[in-house]
Amino acid sequence: MNENRQSDPGSDVEAFVARLEALFESNGAAEYLGEPVTMADHMLQGAAVAEKSGLPATVIVAALLHDIGHLESPRRTFSMDDSHDRVHEDAGAYFLWPYLPAVVVDCVRLQVAVKRYLCATRPDYLRCLSDASIYSLQLQGGPMGEDGVAVFAREPNLEAILQVRYLDDSGKRQDMRTPPVSHFLPLVSHLAELHMRSVQDAVRE
Ligand code: FE
């Protein structure tokens, strides 16, 4: 951890939130990636549904940022012509972990694993997936095996991970209007400040 971070988490959070805002306004956010909505709209829809449903702040923020790996790291951008998985979930989790609590990072990092878990444990789940999601599932290893399911079922943040997965699947509607990203950024900032201050306090103790 650098000295600046120890002395002023506030300025790190400010820079983080400014970076997020820029990513939502970037060219990548305007791409479609095989779905009927842009990347930005897809993530905003998930966050808007989460907020409307009264879900926890961590789930709203995780839904908002779950595909940020596609934007933060352009190599991770999915295409229906892909022949290999681009592990955008790892890129997103790596980008977010210094700023946000583990539950948010887990929802991002395990978004593919939970899809594979649900395909293995709920036979009707496959029917709610979009064509792009079914295509990427093949590249991601298909439904999880029995051993993987047993391990995944013990994930400490499983409930939030499942909620964000369902929000991900629901955020692909052409007809849905959402608030702009600026509506959600104060919540991101609040969570990041709490998290970074708690990390700083733990280091001091
Ligand atoms: Fe998504």
Residues whose N, C-alpha, C, O or C-beta is under 5 A from the ligand:
A	BS01	FE	D67 D168
